[in-house]
């Protein structure tokens, strides 16, 4: 297969700053003070010298990134927020220019980067389909041949002649993905924007990206959903602080990335609220072998463990556990009292450890968040940890491999 994307020593620098909200008088006061070597007369106390990110400092969003992508390949791109993933995609999509380095792209690019880009809000869905086709260099007749397929895939037939400014974010993403995937770009670039859609449509999009690659076109897919990455992408790039850490087989990259997460989980400890009679001190995930991890195979059982401290004798405090997908969809919940037929056990002062056992195949491949709460049912919360721990369920051997 020929190389369709070649990136050589790519770097992107931004100048840290802020959008000015001052009046002309305030700007002149600052300018006059600076000219005389005086301090800023309008500065907030504690924001003088020594602050970590002063206006005017330079920030490298990308630094010396190099890689190649072959025709027909599906490349996953992962990394923490701020790793440089979106900046890289914007450069590849020619939305912004690099500061240093070379980018060579062969073929038309269809991009789905963030809600609100690519469509004109005053135009209808139908008009925006033709607009995007024109941007890609397609004739009206070529778009006509794809129109019905795009509308059917997007599932917004009823609103296709409504201005897109009236669309919900989910409707917008449906149509935007349908346009990007069906107008036959040689390269399809998809950012985490798919998280806006519902689970069924996300699955539909994953399948479509697999079809696109099967037709010999190339897909770049950024996601925080490690299950989707593992199932769709044979090769994955890991980015961190603007640099390319590793790019190779997805399983190896996920082990590295999730291994870093697991190491952090080992020290996930909390300080309970000062006035709480019961408070959490630690929450962690273990696999079927009892090892701490953030990476669970769908065929494995897992255990959600939490440690809590009881400061004074209590007779009416229950413990709740909730699991939701990274998109915010509730998956399951339970209380400690559920294991005792609804009766709340009195607790004496001390440190306690509980474990919630989850069988294999209970969670579909996805990224999940765990919430825990110590509460007096129907009265108040003693301690509530909204993002106590995160884990990823992956499935190997996908049909897209």
DOVO-686342 format. One line per field, with one value per residue (C-alpha): residue number from 1; x, y negated, z negated. Coordinates in Angstrom, 2 decimals, decimal comma. Each point is the difference from the previous one (the first is absolute). Layout:
# residues N
num	(NUM	...)
X	(X	...)
Y	(Y	...)
Z	(Z	...)
END
This chain:
# residues 401
num	(1	2	3	4	5	6	7	8	9	10	11	12	13	14	15	16	17	18	19	20	21	22	23	24	25	26	27	28	29	30	31	32	33	34	35	36	37	38	39	40	41	42	43	44	45	46	47	48	49	50	51	52	53	54	55	56	57	58	59	60	61	62	63	64	65	66	67	68	69	70	71	72	73	74	75	76	77	78	79	80	81	82	83	84	85	86	87	88	89	90	91	92	93	94	95	96	97	98	99	100	101	102	103	104	105	106	107	108	109	110	111	112	113	114	115	116	117	118	119	120	121	122	123	124	125	126	127	128	129	130	131	132	133	134	135	136	137	138	139	140	141	142	143	144	145	146	147	148	149	150	151	152	153	154	155	156	157	158	159	160	161	162	163	164	165	166	167	168	169	170	171	172	173	174	175	176	177	178	179	180	181	182	183	184	185	186	187	188	189	190	191	192	193	194	195	196	197	198	199	200	201	202	203	204	205	206	207	208	209	210	211	212	213	214	215	216	217	218	219	220	221	222	223	224	225	226	227	228	229	230	231	232	233	234	235	236	237	238	239	240	241	242	243	244	245	246	247	248	249	250	251	252	253	254	255	256	257	258	259	260	261	262	263	264	265	266	267	268	269	270	271	272	273	274	275	276	277	278	279	280	281	282	283	284	285	286	287	288	289	290	291	292	293	294	295	296	297	298	299	300	301	302	303	304	305	306	307	308	309	310	311	312	313	314	315	316	317	318	319	320	321	322	323	324	325	326	327	328	329	330	331	332	333	334	335	336	337	338	339	340	341	342	343	344	345	346	347	348	349	350	351	352	353	354	355	356	357	358	359	360	361	362	363	364	365	366	367	368	369	370	371	372	373	374	375	376	377	378	379	380	381	382	383	384	385	386	387	388	389	390	391	392	393	394	395	396	397	398	399	400	401)
X	(0,00	1,19	0,55	-2,85	1,09	3,61	0,80	3,61	1,24	-3,33	-0,26	-2,66	0,59	-2,61	0,43	-1,81	-2,37	-3,55	-2,76	0,06	-2,97	1,37	-1,20	2,16	0,65	1,23	2,25	1,52	0,58	1,85	2,04	1,01	1,01	2,07	1,71	1,07	1,15	-2,85	-2,15	-3,33	-2,44	-2,93	1,70	-1,80	1,82	2,10	0,32	3,35	3,38	0,42	-3,33	0,41	-1,53	0,37	-1,50	2,47	1,78	0,45	-1,65	0,81	-3,24	1,97	3,73	2,00	-2,77	0,77	-2,00	-1,49	-3,43	-0,61	-2,95	-2,91	1,35	-2,04	2,28	-1,21	1,37	-0,25	1,34	-1,11	-1,74	2,59	2,23	-0,18	-2,43	-2,47	2,79	1,49	-3,33	-0,56	3,36	-0,71	-3,41	1,69	-1,97	3,19	3,59	3,01	2,75	2,69	0,20	-1,59	-3,40	-0,64	-3,53	-1,14	-3,74	-3,11	-0,66	-3,35	0,21	-2,33	1,86	-2,44	-3,68	-0,54	2,69	-0,57	-3,63	-1,52	-2,60	-2,43	-0,12	-2,21	1,38	-0,52	1,75	2,94	0,42	0,45	2,27	2,31	0,02	1,06	2,79	1,26	-0,03	-3,02	-2,55	-3,68	-0,73	2,53	-1,64	-3,45	1,05	0,95	-2,81	-2,57	2,66	1,29	-3,47	-0,96	3,22	-0,38	-3,57	-1,04	-2,29	-2,79	2,24	2,20	-1,55	0,30	2,91	2,66	0,15	-3,22	1,52	0,93	3,66	-0,87	-1,85	2,87	2,56	-2,17	-0,19	3,62	1,32	-2,29	1,29	3,66	-0,21	-2,16	1,48	2,85	3,04	3,22	0,77	-2,61	1,01	-2,27	0,56	-1,71	-3,08	-1,80	-0,38	-2,92	-2,08	-1,97	1,51	-1,84	1,13	3,59	0,00	-1,37	2,82	2,66	-1,34	0,01	3,63	0,87	-1,83	1,86	3,36	-1,18	-0,54	3,67	-0,47	1,85	-1,44	1,55	-2,07	0,52	-1,91	0,07	-2,05	2,69	-2,53	-0,72	3,71	0,79	-2,81	0,54	3,68	2,78	2,59	-0,15	2,06	0,44	0,61	1,01	0,87	0,17	2,36	-0,47	0,75	-0,64	-1,62	-0,40	-2,50	-3,04	0,29	3,55	-0,91	-3,06	2,07	2,42	-2,72	-2,24	3,00	0,81	-3,59	0,19	3,13	-1,82	-2,99	2,22	0,41	-3,58	-0,72	-2,41	-0,24	-3,55	-1,91	0,83	-3,59	-0,82	-0,70	0,78	2,39	1,80	3,78	0,60	-1,75	1,67	-0,70	1,42	-0,24	-0,93	3,54	-0,17	2,44	-0,66	-0,73	-1,99	-0,15	-2,52	-0,67	-3,72	0,45	1,41	-1,84	0,97	-0,25	-0,80	1,71	-0,42	1,52	-1,77	0,49	-2,66	0,83	-2,87	-2,55	-2,71	-3,22	-1,62	2,71	-0,15	2,60	-0,93	1,91	-0,93	1,62	-0,54	1,55	2,47	-2,82	-1,98	-2,49	-0,97	0,81	-0,70	-0,14	-0,26	0,17	1,72	-3,41	-1,10	2,20	-1,83	-3,62	-0,20	1,24	2,73	2,70	1,15	3,71	2,57	2,99	2,74	1,17	-2,08	0,54	-2,83	0,04	-2,68	0,44	-1,00	-0,23	1,60	-1,89	-2,01	1,46	0,26	3,32	0,14	1,54	-1,80	-0,02	-0,82	-1,79	-0,20	-2,02	-0,35	-3,48	-2,92	-2,71	-2,34	1,65	3,58	3,33	2,93	2,55	-0,48	2,74	-1,32	3,06	1,38	1,70	-0,07	0,42	-0,10	-1,60	1,56	-0,74	2,78	-0,40	-2,50	-1,26	1,61	3,50)
Y	(0,00	-3,51	-2,67	-2,55	-2,02	-0,84	-2,24	-1,04	-1,85	-1,79	-2,68	-2,56	-2,94	-2,30	-3,22	0,13	-2,89	-1,00	-1,74	-3,62	-1,05	-3,31	-3,48	-2,39	-1,98	3,13	0,97	-3,49	0,13	3,30	-1,32	-3,17	1,97	2,42	-2,88	-1,51	3,38	0,16	2,96	0,63	-2,29	2,34	3,30	2,28	0,67	3,17	-0,08	-1,72	1,48	3,68	1,09	3,16	-1,06	-3,73	-1,61	-0,03	3,23	2,60	3,40	2,99	1,90	2,39	0,65	2,02	2,43	2,42	2,94	1,52	1,43	2,45	0,12	2,00	-0,15	-0,86	-1,82	-0,65	-3,00	-0,08	-2,05	-2,10	-3,34	-2,54	2,64	-1,74	2,34	-2,64	-2,38	2,75	0,68	-3,70	-0,21	3,13	-1,47	-3,27	-2,01	-1,36	-0,12	1,59	-2,11	2,45	3,22	1,46	1,62	1,85	1,25	1,86	-0,25	-1,82	-0,25	0,26	-1,24	0,23	-1,88	-1,79	-0,90	-3,25	0,33	0,67	-1,13	-3,44	-0,48	-1,96	2,67	3,08	3,48	0,68	-3,23	0,79	3,40	-1,73	-2,62	2,67	1,80	-3,20	-0,52	3,51	-0,86	2,13	-0,97	-0,35	3,13	1,98	-1,21	0,85	3,64	0,08	-2,17	2,66	2,21	-2,89	-0,98	3,59	0,65	-3,22	0,88	-3,68	0,29	-1,92	-3,02	0,04	-3,25	-1,77	-2,42	1,91	-2,75	1,56	3,50	1,57	0,92	3,65	-0,74	-2,20	2,74	2,58	-2,09	-1,16	3,55	1,21	-2,79	0,58	3,77	0,17	-2,71	2,37	-1,80	1,96	-0,80	-0,14	-1,78	0,41	-1,59	0,84	-1,92	3,37	0,06	-2,40	2,63	2,83	3,46	1,56	-2,71	0,20	3,73	-0,79	-2,52	2,48	2,48	-2,63	-0,89	3,66	0,04	-3,12	1,65	3,15	-2,09	-0,99	-3,38	-1,18	-0,81	-1,95	0,47	-1,88	1,33	0,35	3,18	2,67	2,69	-1,64	-0,51	3,64	1,31	-2,23	-0,96	2,52	-2,73	-2,84	-3,08	-1,14	-3,72	-1,84	-3,67	-0,64	2,87	3,39	2,51	3,20	1,11	3,73	2,85	-1,08	2,66	-1,08	-3,70	0,58	2,01	-2,91	-2,66	1,91	1,23	-3,63	-0,45	3,12	-1,27	-3,21	1,94	1,83	-3,27	-1,28	-1,18	-2,59	-2,20	0,34	-3,23	-1,34	0,10	3,44	2,83	2,44	-0,81	1,76	0,33	2,12	1,54	2,40	2,69	3,53	2,71	3,65	0,73	-2,74	-2,34	-3,74	-1,14	-2,42	2,38	2,86	2,50	0,45	3,73	-0,75	-0,61	-3,12	-1,38	-3,57	-0,49	-2,87	-0,83	-2,30	-1,29	-0,20	-2,72	0,45	2,78	-0,23	1,92	-1,65	-0,49	2,02	0,26	-0,36	0,85	-1,23	0,83	-2,11	-0,07	-2,75	-1,55	-0,41	2,84	1,74	3,73	1,43	-0,88	1,74	-0,67	1,91	0,56	1,92	2,88	0,11	-0,08	-3,76	-0,11	-2,52	1,46	-2,08	-0,82	-0,58	-2,36	1,47	0,60	2,27	1,52	1,18	1,60	0,10	3,09	-0,40	3,08	0,24	-1,39	-2,30	-3,17	-0,52	-1,33	-3,65	-2,37	-0,21	-2,28	1,08	-2,22	0,82	-1,62	0,45	-1,27	-0,04	1,24	-2,80	-2,49	-1,00	1,12	0,46	0,35	0,10	0,80	-0,80	1,33	2,49	2,20	0,71	3,34	1,28	3,18	1,21	2,84	1,55	1,84	-2,42	0,67	-3,27	1,25)
Z	(0,00	0,80	-2,64	-0,07	-3,06	-0,81	-2,99	-0,55	-3,12	-0,41	-2,70	-0,87	-2,31	-1,52	-1,88	-3,32	-0,44	-0,58	1,89	-1,07	-2,08	-1,26	0,93	2,00	-3,17	-1,82	2,92	0,06	-3,77	0,35	2,95	-1,87	-3,12	2,11	1,80	-3,33	-1,38	-2,52	-1,03	1,70	-1,89	0,79	-0,89	-2,46	-3,25	0,32	3,80	0,28	0,82	-0,63	1,44	2,09	3,34	0,60	3,07	2,87	-0,94	2,74	-0,18	2,22	0,66	2,26	0,00	2,54	1,01	2,86	1,37	3,15	0,83	2,84	2,36	-1,45	-3,55	-3,09	-2,44	-3,53	-1,89	-3,79	-2,89	-2,91	0,46	1,14	1,61	3,40	1,78	1,17	1,05	2,14	1,70	0,69	1,73	2,05	0,93	1,05	-2,56	-1,55	1,23	-1,73	-1,53	1,07	1,98	3,10	0,61	3,26	0,67	3,11	0,72	-1,14	-3,74	-1,75	-3,60	-2,97	-2,72	-2,28	-0,16	1,88	2,66	3,68	0,21	0,50	-2,76	2,19	2,72	-0,15	-0,42	3,70	1,03	-2,27	1,65	3,36	-1,56	-1,41	3,32	1,75	-2,55	0,81	3,71	0,87	2,64	-0,88	2,00	-2,06	-3,23	1,40	0,29	-3,70	-1,40	-0,89	-1,58	-2,14	-1,19	-0,82	-1,94	-2,02	-1,08	0,16	3,04	-1,72	-0,57	3,11	1,30	-3,37	-0,65	-1,94	-2,63	-1,31	-0,26	-3,30	-0,41	0,59	3,26	1,12	-0,55	1,76	3,15	-0,20	-0,23	2,79	2,26	-0,87	0,49	3,13	2,22	0,83	-1,46	0,36	-3,65	-2,79	-3,22	-3,04	-3,40	-3,31	1,20	0,39	-3,79	0,48	1,80	-1,59	-0,42	2,95	2,40	-1,28	0,78	3,46	0,57	-1,13	2,52	2,75	-0,71	0,38	3,34	1,14	-0,70	1,74	3,15	-0,03	-1,64	-3,10	-3,45	-2,89	-3,15	-3,28	-3,00	-3,77	0,41	-0,14	0,83	3,36	0,66	-0,79	2,17	3,04	0,29	0,77	-0,71	-2,52	-0,82	-3,61	-0,55	-3,15	-0,51	3,74	0,79	1,64	-2,76	1,93	3,26	0,63	-0,49	-2,00	-2,71	-0,88	-0,02	-2,18	-2,46	-0,28	-0,29	-2,38	-1,96	-0,76	-1,16	-2,15	-1,73	-0,85	-1,34	-2,44	-1,89	0,41	-3,50	-1,29	-3,05	-1,37	-0,71	-3,46	-1,23	1,47	-2,41	2,83	2,86	2,83	-0,05	3,11	3,03	2,46	2,61	-0,03	2,65	-0,45	-1,27	-2,63	1,75	0,00	3,54	2,11	2,96	-0,13	2,78	0,63	-0,78	-3,47	-3,23	-1,93	-3,51	-1,03	-3,36	-2,41	-3,34	-2,44	-3,49	-2,73	-2,54	-2,47	-0,54	2,69	0,44	3,02	2,66	3,21	2,78	3,67	3,18	3,49	3,33	3,12	3,45	0,84	2,06	-3,25	0,57	-3,29	0,16	-3,46	-3,68	-3,35	-3,73	-2,77	-1,58	3,13	-1,19	-3,36	1,21	-0,38	-3,58	-0,83	-2,22	-2,99	0,33	-2,73	0,44	2,17	3,56	2,24	3,45	2,26	3,44	2,67	2,20	3,66	2,27	3,43	3,00	-2,31	1,56	3,76	1,36	-1,06	-2,54	-3,34	-3,06	-3,54	-2,50	-3,70	-2,78	-3,74	-0,83	-2,38	2,39	1,01	-2,38	0,85	1,43	-2,37	2,85	3,79	2,54	3,47	1,89	-2,47	2,59	3,74	1,74	3,57	1,30	3,25	2,38	2,06	3,28	1,56	3,52	1,14	-0,77)
END
